[in-house]
Amino acid sequence: MMTADLCVCDESADRAYEMAHDYIGKYFGSFADHYEIFGEHLAESKSYANYSGAKAARDTIGVDALVKAFVDSNIWGTPKQILEKYEERCAVVGDIQASVTFSASGMSFDDVKASMTSYATKVMPELRRWPKLGSRKAA
């Protein structure tokens, strides 16, 4: 299974948390505005019907909880935390192919480069040592 995430990878857990909640949180706001996911019109659209529950979710738990859930569903943290999150996913869905995007919502080039470099040097080598695709089964 291929996963697609916005990613922040930093040696500092606090910095990764702050950046994820800032940039990935902003991305959710941009996405919500662009697709108007809180509108009534989505229920009638075949292409976007899956988003029609967003308004009910917002009305029930609030926008802040939706943003938090979106941020938490993406991959961010220290390299160790990111690998732990991947392990949790594999335990549920079986093997994954990770696909990540490092740039979101106005993140500076230097922050994007640092995150990408940390992921490439600390996360990817470990992921390459994991069992080959097809060897892990979903829970």
KALINNOR-V476526 format. One record per backbone hydrogen bond with DSSP energy under -0.5 kcal/mol. NH is the residue of the N-H (numbers start at 1). CO is the residue of the C=O. E is the energy in kcal/mol with one decimal. If there is no record, write none. Layout:
nh: [NH & NH]
co: [CO & CO]
e: [E & E]
This chain:
nh: [3 & 5 & 7 & 8 & 10 & 13 & 16 & 17 & 18 & 19 & 20 & 21 & 22 & 23 & 24 & 24 & 25 & 26 & 27 & 28 & 29 & 30 & 31 & 32 & 33 & 34 & 35 & 36 & 37 & 39 & 42 & 43 & 44 & 45 & 46 & 49 & 49 & 51 & 52 & 53 & 54 & 55 & 57 & 58 & 59 & 60 & 61 & 62 & 62 & 66 & 67 & 68 & 69 & 70 & 71 & 72 & 73 & 74 & 74 & 75 & 76 & 77 & 82 & 83 & 84 & 85 & 86 & 87 & 88 & 89 & 90 & 91 & 92 & 92 & 93 & 94 & 95 & 97 & 98 & 99 & 101 & 104 & 107 & 112 & 113 & 114 & 115 & 116 & 117 & 118 & 119 & 120 & 121 & 122 & 123 & 123 & 124 & 127 & 128 & 129 & 129 & 130 & 130 & 135 & 139]
co: [97 & 99 & 101 & 75 & 77 & 11 & 12 & 13 & 14 & 15 & 16 & 17 & 18 & 19 & 19 & 20 & 20 & 22 & 23 & 24 & 25 & 26 & 27 & 28 & 29 & 30 & 31 & 32 & 32 & 36 & 39 & 40 & 41 & 42 & 44 & 45 & 46 & 48 & 49 & 50 & 51 & 37 & 53 & 54 & 55 & 56 & 57 & 57 & 58 & 62 & 63 & 64 & 65 & 66 & 67 & 68 & 69 & 70 & 71 & 6 & 74 & 8 & 78 & 79 & 80 & 81 & 82 & 83 & 84 & 85 & 86 & 87 & 88 & 89 & 89 & 90 & 136 & 1 & 96 & 3 & 5 & 102 & 104 & 108 & 109 & 110 & 111 & 112 & 113 & 114 & 115 & 116 & 117 & 118 & 118 & 119 & 119 & 123 & 124 & 125 & 126 & 126 & 127 & 132 & 92]
e: [-2.6 & -2.3 & -2.8 & -1.1 & -1.9 & -0.6 & -2.5 & -2.3 & -2.5 & -2.8 & -2.7 & -2.6 & -1.8 & -2.9 & -0.6 & -1.4 & -1.2 & -2.1 & -1.9 & -1.9 & -1.7 & -2.4 & -2.9 & -3.1 & -2.4 & -2.7 & -2.5 & -0.7 & -1.4 & -2.0 & -0.7 & -1.3 & -0.9 & -1.1 & -0.6 & -0.8 & -0.5 & -1.7 & -1.7 & -0.5 & -2.2 & -0.5 & -2.3 & -2.9 & -2.7 & -1.8 & -3.3 & -0.8 & -1.4 & -1.5 & -2.8 & -2.4 & -2.4 & -2.4 & -2.9 & -2.9 & -1.4 & -0.6 & -1.4 & -1.1 & -0.7 & -2.1 & -2.7 & -2.4 & -2.1 & -2.2 & -2.3 & -2.2 & -2.2 & -2.2 & -2.7 & -2.0 & -1.0 & -0.9 & -3.1 & -1.8 & -1.1 & -2.5 & -0.5 & -1.7 & -2.3 & -0.5 & -1.1 & -2.5 & -2.9 & -2.4 & -2.4 & -2.8 & -2.6 & -2.4 & -2.3 & -2.7 & -2.3 & -2.2 & -0.6 & -1.6 & -2.6 & -2.5 & -2.3 & -0.6 & -1.1 & -0.6 & -1.0 & -1.8 & -1.0]
